[in-house]
Amino acid sequence: MKILIVKVSALGDVVHALPVLTYLKSVDPALEIDWLVERPFLPLLEGHPLLRRVLALDTKGWRNQGGLTPLREALSLVRQLRREGYDLVLDLQGNCKSGLFTRLSGAPLRYGFDLDGAREWPNLLATNRRVVLTSEDHHVSDRSLAIARTALPGGDQTLTAGTLPVSAAALARVEKHLQELGLTAVPLVVLHYGTTWSTKLWPLDCWMALAKNLVEQGIRPLLSWGNETERLASQAIADACAGQALLWPRGSLPELVALLSRADLVIGADTGPVHMAAAVETPTVSIYRVTDARRNGPRGERHICLQSPLDCSPCLRKTCDQDDMCGRSISVDSVIAASRKLLGETGA
């Protein structure tokens, strides 16, 4: 049987859907599974041992080219999907974009969310098998697993996490740079300041205080970043530590996966790199303000999720008059305590 998973974005959401791969293979190891994803996230899935093929959706590139190019490129992708002759499509995204390619794939069975679960109602026009979510499907990974379990019952019901492969070549490059920095024999803590919404961010001065505390403990934290805004913030954190905190160079997604796999601890907000770290079995401390740790956070004893104690949290707001108070409602001391607990448990 040939199956297409449609989960095109974003980085953290793609990682959250990884348990579906393990589940499907537990049903039948002979299943051939492909994945449709936005091109920027293609390197994250390429080479995954449970995938036959990864297909790229390049909507941003199509828009930049203008004219009739987006239409031609979309039709080319549709023809490619139809040639594969998929028996089953699992639309784990639930929006208009994913629904378009789910519907045009030509697969006879197209599973997705019902009206309450879909992000955008037109997605229902693309599927012919709609899964009703229950209160037990609160976590975002369980939402995806609910679709997989309905489509193909009988697999491992205990799965809660997925895994990411670590590229040997990328890991070798990471190890080489760690040696150059003299960080191969000390606890390795990665701090990731950035996230997609400003209301998810932890205040910059809190990050500075955390980094200074780690330096006082003899740890030189590494600061990862994904864009210029995050780089500037990370540089400010490094400057506050008199150079004892170090900016990590922005590399490829496989190199970031390798770095996170090498770390003893990763600290961040509700952001893709935190979920990637959990997928390579690295302990994490993560901070949740407007989003719900019970829905989005890594699960297990090796992960500590800190939720804002404000009554209005989680609110899912992208702007808020109480933004600063919300950010500071998660104290530096609580993040330090969680970090010390996990580093102590790992022996770092």
Secondary structure, 3 states (H helix, E strand, C coil): CEEEEECCCCHHHHHHCCHHHHHHHHHCCCCEEEEEEEHHHHHHHCCCCCCCEEEEECHHHHHHHCCCHHHHHHHHHHHHHHHHCCCEEEECCCCHHHHHHHHHCCCCEEEEECCCCCCCHHHHHCCCEEECCCHHHCCHHHHHHHHHHHHCCCCCCCCCCCCCCCCHHHHHHHHHHHHHHCCCCCCCEEEECCCCCHHHCCCHHHHHHHHHHHHHCCCCCEEECCCHHHHHHHHHHHHHCCCCCEECCCCCHHHHHHHHHHCCEEEEECCHHHHHHHHCCCCEEEEECCCCHHHHCCCCCCEEEEECCCCCCCCCCCCCCCHHHHHHCCCHHHHHHHHHHHHHHHCC
